[in-house]
């Protein structure tokens, strides 16, 4: 699907309207493609906390070109594709001036679609009240900078637990690359618990080589792109969808050299059937992506029981029961991944979607309930897409669709591949220290979340 407004703003007459009327001016976002470098340009690394050396070591491992900043960054010099600032050394409110000192001289040196990553310490793991205050302040800084940076650029904050310094490479690579094109204003936490289990892939272009991943709702839309990206990264995909989508599902899985299973995931026997298929065909899997979802929108005053129950059953109950069955039977390998697809509606709410928002908030609850219980390096995380351009959103009334696409820092809707890339980062074997997170893929919505 295409964004007609964005096509208009790229035209000569459209540029005149944008300039004279102050209309939103969405920039074409950089997105990663096969054969491209992870980062096409230079990243400047600043700050003097406990993560500076780990950050430069990670960039070297990733093959990213970088420079270390001097005490006073210059306003002149080559354009930069990324900035990484180690803010773990900021331990008082007065120290926060270091953010302004580093960033202000550099903002005009950034290329279009640049990436900014701030590294901090989880406020709950700081050593003093003053340090906790300073580290919590980083969230307001990064979210505000994300809304003003413009030109298709992103800003994200990564809190790294003490002891997890060596587990930041996959996360740093994701947030500095075009793979995170529609992810901005996010706060990610890397814990020390899984850092020793992180596994760097022998082939950086195929980090999921030899891995098996389940994707529900795989036949079209976001699910199809998840399957394609995981296949691109080396995984064998087991696509699951309803019998009505059998022909599309089979064609896609044949193209991707994957496997498929058609069933209604809300059926009483669905968890057992999926588990039996996994056990017989693969022995176990390395990833489970709960993508299947439905909407049955109505204001609550007009909501019927079947509309409510069907949405909860597909979006929430099925992922919970399927996950538990696979865990109970030991069918998720060590260092495995569980990913739920939530929604911005589950965080901010939406008119006419009390059932849908409840189900998607429940997916976040599923993450919270499992994050501290999983063993053997298995992680659970979620993505929360905002306005993603699909066949389904194309049917949304024009005015509503335009508001949904423009009310974010990117002034445009995202693409299914943006959700897929985020999930691929979660599934990376080097992301074991990334656990219990919910990342919004929404271009940093201006309101509600």
C-alpha positions in Angstrom: 0.0 0.0 0.0 1.2 3.5 -0.8 1.0 6.8 1.2 -0.7 9.2 -1.3 -0.1 12.2 0.9 3.7 11.4 1.1 3.8 11.0 -2.7 2.1 14.4 -3.0 4.6 16.1 -0.6 7.4 14.8 -2.7 6.1 16.5 -5.9 7.1 20.0 -6.9 3.7 21.5 -6.1 3.4 19.5 -2.9 6.7 21.0 -1.6 5.3 24.5 -2.2 2.1 23.6 -0.2 4.2 22.1 2.7 6.5 25.1 2.9 3.8 27.8 2.7 1.1 26.1 4.8 3.3 24.4 7.4 1.9 20.9 6.6 3.4 17.7 7.8 6.4 16.8 5.6 7.1 13.1 6.0 10.6 12.0 4.8 11.1 8.7 3.0 12.7 6.5 5.7 15.8 4.4 5.2 15.1 0.7 5.6 17.6 -2.0 5.5 18.0 -4.3 2.4 20.1 -7.3 1.6 23.7 -6.4 0.9 23.6 -3.0 2.6 25.9 -2.2 5.5 24.4 -2.3 9.0 25.1 1.4 9.3 25.9 3.5 6.2 28.1 6.2 7.7 30.0 7.1 10.8 28.8 6.9 14.4 30.2 9.3 17.0 30.5 7.9 20.6 30.6 10.2 23.6 30.3 10.1 27.3 32.6 8.7 30.0 30.5 6.2 32.0 30.9 2.5 32.5 29.6 1.6 29.0 31.8 3.7 26.7 34.4 1.0 26.1 31.7 -1.7 25.7 29.9 0.5 23.2 33.0 0.9 21.0 33.8 -2.8 21.3 30.3 -3.7 20.2 30.5 -1.3 17.2 33.8 -2.9 16.2 32.2 -6.4 16.4 29.3 -5.2 14.3 31.6 -3.7 11.7 30.2 -0.2 12.2 32.6 2.8 11.6 32.9 5.0 14.6 34.8 7.8 16.2 35.3 8.7 19.8 34.2 12.3 20.7 36.5 14.8 22.2 35.6 16.7 25.4 34.0 19.4 23.3 32.4 18.0 20.1 32.9 20.2 17.1 30.1 21.9 15.2 32.1 21.3 12.0 33.2 18.2 10.3 31.8 15.3 8.3 28.1 14.5 8.5 27.3 11.7 11.1 24.9 8.8 10.7 24.6 8.1 14.4 25.4 9.3 17.9 25.9 7.1 21.0 26.1 8.8 24.3 27.1 6.9 27.5 25.1 8.7 30.2 25.8 6.2 33.0 28.4 8.7 34.4 25.6 11.3 35.0 24.9 10.8 38.7 23.3 14.1 39.8 20.8 16.5 38.3 23.6 19.0 37.8 25.4 16.4 35.6 22.6 16.4 33.1 24.2 19.5 31.5 26.4 16.9 29.9 23.5 16.0 27.6 23.3 19.5 26.3 27.1 19.9 26.0 27.4 16.8 23.9 24.3 16.9 21.7 23.8 20.6 21.0 27.0 21.1 18.9 26.2 17.9 16.9 22.6 18.2 15.9 23.3 20.0 12.7 25.9 17.5 11.7 23.4 14.6 11.5 22.5 13.1 8.2 18.9 12.4 7.3 17.5 9.2 8.9 20.2 9.4 11.6 20.2 7.3 14.8 20.7 8.5 18.3 21.1 6.1 21.2 21.5 7.1 24.8 22.9 4.5 27.2 22.0 4.6 30.9 21.6 2.6 34.1 18.2 1.3 35.1 17.0 3.8 37.7 16.0 0.9 40.1 19.6 -0.3 40.0 21.4 3.0 40.8 23.6 3.5 43.9 22.0 6.7 45.2 18.9 8.7 45.1 20.6 11.5 43.2 21.8 9.0 40.6 18.3 7.5 40.3 16.9 11.0 39.6 19.5 11.7 36.9 19.0 8.4 35.2 15.2 8.7 35.2 15.6 12.1 33.6 17.0 10.5 30.5 13.6 9.2 29.5 12.2 12.7 29.2 15.3 13.9 27.3 15.2 11.1 24.7 11.5 11.2 24.1 11.5 15.0 23.6 14.6 14.8 21.3 12.8 12.1 19.3 9.9 14.5 18.7 12.1 17.4 17.5 15.0 15.7 15.7 13.1 15.4 12.4 14.4 14.3 9.0 13.4 10.6 9.6 15.8 10.3 12.5 15.2 8.3 15.7 16.2 8.6 19.3 16.1 5.7 21.8 17.2 5.0 25.4 18.8 1.7 26.5 19.1 1.1 30.2 21.9 -1.5 30.8 22.1 -3.3 34.1 25.5 -3.4 35.9 27.1 -6.7 34.7 25.4 -6.6 31.3 28.0 -4.4 29.6 29.0 -7.2 27.2 25.4 -7.9 26.1 24.6 -4.7 24.2 25.8 -5.5 20.7 22.5 -6.8 19.2 20.5 -3.9 20.7 23.0 -1.3 19.7 23.1 -2.7 16.1 19.3 -2.7 15.8 18.8 0.9 17.0 21.7 2.3 14.9 20.6 0.6 11.8 17.8 1.2 9.2 16.1 -1.8 10.7 14.7 0.4 13.4 13.3 3.0 10.9 9.9 3.3 12.7 11.0 2.8 16.3 11.7 6.0 18.2 11.2 7.4 21.7 11.6 3.9 23.2 13.1 2.8 26.5 14.7 -0.7 26.4 16.1 -2.5 29.4 19.0 -5.0 29.1 19.3 -7.1 32.2 22.4 -8.8 33.7 20.5 -12.1 34.2 20.8 -13.3 30.6 24.0 -11.6 29.6 26.2 -14.7 30.0 23.9 -16.7 27.7 24.0 -14.2 24.8 25.4 -15.9 21.7 27.0 -14.0 18.9 26.1 -15.5 15.6 28.9 -16.9 13.5 27.3 -15.2 10.4 26.1 -11.7 11.2 23.9 -11.8 8.0 22.2 -15.0 9.1 21.9 -14.7 12.9 19.0 -17.1 13.0 20.7 -19.8 10.9 19.6 -23.3 12.1 16.7 -21.8 14.3 13.1 -22.8 14.1 10.4 -20.2 14.6 6.6 -20.4 14.8 4.6 -17.4 13.4 0.9 -17.4 13.9 -1.3 -15.5 11.5 1.5 -15.9 8.9 -0.4 -15.9 5.6 -0.6 -12.1 5.0 0.1 -8.6 6.3 2.4 -8.2 9.3 2.6 -12.0 9.8 3.8 -12.5 6.2 6.6 -10.0 6.7 7.6 -11.5 10.0 8.0 -14.9 8.2 9.9 -13.3 5.4 12.4 -11.4 7.6 13.0 -14.4 9.9 13.6 -16.5 6.8 16.0 -13.8 5.5 17.9 -14.1 8.8 18.3 -17.8 8.4 15.3 -19.3 10.3 13.0 -22.1 9.3 9.5 -20.8 9.8 6.5 -22.8 10.8 3.6 -20.7 9.7 0.2 -21.2 11.3 -3.1 -19.7 10.2 -6.8 -20.5 9.9 -8.0 -23.1 7.3 -9.6 -20.3 5.2 -6.0 -19.0 4.5 -4.6 -22.4 3.7 -3.7 -21.7 0.0 -1.9 -18.4 0.8 -0.1 -19.9 3.8 1.0 -23.0 1.8 2.3 -20.8 -1.1 4.3 -18.6 1.3 5.8 -21.4 3.3 6.7 -23.2 0.1 8.4 -20.1 -1.2 10.3 -19.7 2.1 11.2 -23.4 2.4 9.2 -23.5 5.6 6.5 -25.6 7.1 2.8 -24.9 7.7 -0.1 -25.9 9.9 -3.7 -24.8 9.5 -6.0 -24.6 12.5 -8.1 -22.3 14.6 -5.8 -21.3 17.4 -8.8 -20.8 19.7 -9.8 -24.5 19.4 -9.6 -26.5 22.6 -7.1 -28.9 21.0 -5.0 -26.2 19.3 -2.2 -26.0 21.8 -1.8 -29.8 21.9 -2.0 -30.0 18.1 0.7 -27.4 17.7 2.9 -29.0 20.3 2.5 -32.4 18.6 3.4 -31.0 15.2 6.5 -29.3 16.7 7.6 -32.4 18.5 7.2 -34.7 15.5 8.6 -32.3 12.8 11.4 -30.4 14.6 11.8 -31.7 18.1 11.5 -28.2 19.5 11.5 -24.6 18.4 13.7 -21.6 19.1 11.1 -18.8 18.7 7.3 -18.4 19.1 5.8 -15.2 17.6 2.1 -14.7 18.6 1.0 -12.5 15.7 -2.5 -13.7 14.9 -5.1 -11.2 15.9 -8.6 -9.9 15.1 -10.7 -6.7 15.7 -14.4 -6.6 16.3 -14.9 -2.9 17.0 -17.9 -1.4 18.8 -18.4 1.1 21.5 -19.0 -0.7 24.8 -22.6 0.4 25.0 -23.2 -1.6 21.8 -20.8 -4.5 22.4 -22.2 -8.0 22.1 -20.8 -10.9 24.1 -19.5 -12.7 21.0 -17.6 -9.7 19.8 -15.9 -9.4 23.1 -15.2 -13.1 23.6 -13.8 -13.7 20.1 -11.3 -10.9 20.3 -10.1 -12.0 23.8 -9.9 -15.7 22.6 -7.7 -15.0 19.5 -5.6 -12.2 20.8 -4.9 -13.2 24.3 -6.2 -16.6 25.5 -4.7 -18.5 22.6 -1.2 -17.1 23.0 -1.3 -17.8 26.7 -2.4 -21.4 26.3 -0.1 -22.2 23.4 2.9 -20.7 25.2 2.2 -22.7 28.3 1.7 -25.9 26.4 5.1 -25.5 24.6 6.8 -24.7 27.9 5.2 -27.5 29.8 6.4 -30.0 27.2 9.9 -28.5 27.0 9.4 -27.7 23.3 11.2 -24.3 23.4 14.9 -24.7 23.2 17.4 -23.0 25.6 18.0 -19.4 24.7 14.6 -19.5 23.0 12.3 -16.5 22.3 8.6 -15.8 23.0 7.2 -12.6 21.3 3.7 -11.2 21.7 2.2 -8.7 19.3 0.4 -6.1 21.4 -0.7 -2.7 20.0 -0.6 0.9 20.8 -4.3 0.5 21.6 -3.3 -1.7 24.5 -1.2 1.2 26.0 -3.2 4.3 25.1 -6.7 2.9 24.4 -8.9 3.7 21.5 -12.5 4.6 20.9 -14.6 1.5 20.1 -11.9 -0.9 21.0 -12.4 -1.8 24.6 -12.2 -5.5 23.7 -9.2 -5.1 21.5 -7.3 -2.8 23.9 -8.0 -5.2 26.8 -6.6 -8.1 24.8 -3.5 -6.2 23.7 -2.9 -4.9 27.2 -3.2 -8.5 28.3 -0.4 -9.4 25.9 1.8 -7.0 27.9 0.5 -8.7 31.0 1.6 -12.1 29.6 5.1 -10.6 29.1 5.2 -9.3 32.7 3.9 -12.6 34.1 6.6 -14.8 32.4 9.7 -12.5 32.2 11.0 -13.5 35.7 9.8 -17.1 35.5 11.5 -18.4 32.4 14.7 -20.5 32.6 17.6 -21.5 30.4 17.9 -18.1 28.7 14.4 -18.1 27.3 13.0 -14.6 27.0 9.6 -13.0 26.5 9.0 -9.6 24.9 6.4 -7.8 23.0 6.0 -5.3 20.1 3.2 -2.7 20.1 2.6 -1.5 16.6 1.0 1.9 15.9 -0.5 2.8 12.6 1.0 0.2 10.2 0.0 0.4 6.5 -1.7 -2.8 5.5 -4.8 -3.9 3.6 -6.8 -3.7 6.8 -5.8 -0.1 7.5 -6.5 0.8 3.9 -10.2 0.2 4.7 -10.2 2.7 7.5 -12.1 5.9 6.6 -9.9 8.5 5.0 -10.0 11.2 7.7 -9.3 8.6 10.5 -6.5 7.1 8.4 -4.8 10.4 7.8 -4.9 11.3 11.5 -3.4 7.9 12.4 -0.6 8.3 9.9 0.3 11.9 10.7 0.1 12.1 14.5 3.6 10.8 15.1 7.1 12.1 15.0 7.6 10.6 11.5 4.3 12.1 10.1 3.6 8.8 8.3 2.4 5.2 8.9 4.8 2.4 9.4 5.2 -0.7 7.2 4.8 -4.4 8.2 8.5 -4.9 7.8 9.1 -2.4 10.6 7.3 -4.7 13.1 9.1 -7.7 11.6 12.6 -6.2 12.0 11.9 -5.5 15.7 10.8 -9.1 16.2 14.0 -10.3 14.4 16.1 -8.3 16.9 14.3 -10.0 19.8 14.9 -13.4 18.2 18.6 -12.8 17.7 20.6 -15.3 19.8 22.7 -12.3 21.1 19.5 -10.7 22.6 19.1 -13.0 25.6 19.7 -10.1 28.0 16.7 -8.3 26.4 13.8 -9.7 28.4 10.4 -8.3 29.6 10.4 -5.4 27.2 7.5 -3.8 25.2 8.7 -1.8 22.3 6.3 0.5 20.4 6.7 0.4 16.6 4.7 3.6 16.1 7.0 6.3 14.8 6.7 7.8 18.3 3.1 8.8 18.5 2.5 12.3 19.6 -0.4 11.6 21.9 -1.5 8.8 24.3 1.7 6.9 24.7 
